Amino acid sequence: MHGSMRIKSNHIRHQVSQRHEAGMEHIFKKLYRDDSYTAQGGLCIYCECPLPRAKATADHIIPRSQGGGTSKENIVASCQLCNEAKGSLSMGQFRKILNDKRMPPFIRNGWPNMRMVKAWMNFQLNKRTKKAERRIKKYVGMP
């Protein structure tokens, strides 16, 4: 009888420990996201759109599916659209897609990946808007 109680007790301790670790990882992920948000000037790391702090999501630079962990060096703040569109791509793979001037064929299982299309369009629009702003400032003599 005592042996079975000991097994149950160890099992419960193990479950509590796992839940505690998962909770702590969630807390650290939020802290790392907030640090990145501040360092990024309140912009999405990918499409560079203004990002309200409450809508910032924590994204793994190297996805967890590719062995990336939840560490300060591997977490950035992004908008939900970019985070979902990026999925299991690395930051480099996703940026390569966003920087392509021609709209790449975003087909997944025979259907267009609309999140990827929207993220690409946001990035291209923000990039071109900033370029136009720089030209206008230069034309009117503003620094």
C-alpha positions in Angstrom: 0.0 0.0 0.0 2.8 2.4 0.9 4.6 1.7 -2.4 1.6 2.7 -4.5 1.1 5.9 -2.5 4.7 6.8 -3.1 4.3 6.3 -6.9 1.2 8.5 -6.9 2.9 11.1 -4.8 5.9 11.2 -7.2 3.6 11.3 -10.2 1.7 14.3 -8.7 5.0 16.1 -7.8 6.2 15.5 -11.4 2.9 17.0 -12.8 3.1 20.0 -10.5 6.7 20.6 -11.5 5.9 20.4 -15.2 3.0 22.9 -14.8 5.3 25.2 -12.8 8.0 25.1 -15.5 5.4 25.8 -18.2 4.1 28.7 -16.2 7.6 30.1 -15.6 8.4 29.8 -19.3 5.2 31.8 -20.1 6.2 34.5 -17.7 9.7 34.7 -19.1 8.4 34.8 -22.7 6.2 37.8 -21.8 9.2 39.6 -20.2 11.4 38.9 -23.2 8.6 40.1 -25.5 8.3 43.3 -23.6 12.0 43.9 -23.7 12.1 43.3 -27.5 9.0 45.5 -27.9 10.8 48.4 -26.2 14.1 47.8 -28.1 12.1 47.7 -31.4 10.5 51.0 -30.8 7.0 49.6 -30.7 7.1 48.2 -34.2 6.6 44.7 -35.5 10.0 43.2 -36.1 8.8 41.9 -39.6 6.4 44.3 -41.2 7.5 47.3 -39.1 3.9 48.4 -38.5 3.1 50.3 -35.3 2.3 47.8 -32.7 0.3 48.5 -29.6 1.9 46.8 -26.6 -1.3 44.9 -25.8 -1.3 43.4 -29.3 2.4 42.4 -29.4 3.0 38.7 -29.6 6.2 36.8 -28.7 7.8 35.1 -31.7 10.7 32.7 -31.7 13.5 33.8 -34.1 14.5 30.1 -34.4 11.1 28.2 -34.1 10.7 25.8 -31.3 10.0 23.1 -34.0 13.6 23.7 -35.2 15.2 23.5 -31.8 14.9 27.2 -30.7 14.2 27.8 -27.1 12.5 30.5 -25.1 15.4 32.8 -24.3 15.9 36.5 -24.4 18.1 36.1 -27.6 15.4 34.1 -29.4 12.3 36.1 -28.7 11.1 39.2 -30.6 7.9 41.2 -30.6 5.7 40.8 -33.7 2.1 41.5 -34.7 -0.2 38.5 -34.6 -0.5 38.4 -38.4 3.2 38.1 -39.0 3.6 35.6 -36.2 1.0 33.4 -37.6 2.1 33.8 -41.2 5.8 33.0 -40.2 4.7 29.8 -38.6 7.6 27.4 -38.4 9.9 29.4 -40.7 13.0 30.9 -39.3 13.4 34.7 -39.2 15.7 34.6 -42.2 13.3 32.5 -44.3 10.4 34.7 -43.5 12.2 37.9 -44.2 13.4 36.6 -47.5 9.7 36.0 -48.5 8.7 39.5 -47.3 11.5 41.2 -49.1 10.7 39.6 -52.5 9.4 42.5 -54.6 7.2 40.1 -56.7 4.4 38.5 -54.8 5.5 34.9 -54.3 2.9 32.2 -54.8 1.7 31.6 -51.3 0.1 28.2 -51.9 -0.3 25.7 -49.1 -2.2 22.4 -49.8 -3.6 23.9 -53.0 -5.1 27.0 -51.3 -3.6 30.5 -50.9 -2.1 31.2 -47.5 -3.9 34.5 -46.9 -2.0 35.3 -43.7 1.2 35.2 -45.7 -0.3 37.3 -48.4 -1.5 39.9 -45.9 1.9 40.0 -44.1 3.7 40.4 -47.4 1.4 43.3 -48.4 1.8 45.0 -45.0 5.6 44.8 -45.3 5.7 46.1 -48.9 3.3 48.9 -48.1 5.2 50.0 -45.0 8.5 49.8 -46.8 7.3 51.9 -49.7 5.6 54.5 -47.4 8.9 55.0 -45.5 10.8 55.4 -48.8 8.3 58.0 -49.9 8.5 59.8 -46.6 12.3 59.9 -46.9 12.1 61.4 -50.4 9.6 64.0 -49.4 11.8 65.1 -46.4 14.8 65.3 -48.7 12.9 67.3 -51.2 11.6 69.9 -48.7 15.0 70.0 -46.9 14.1 68.2 -43.7 16.7 66.0 -41.9 
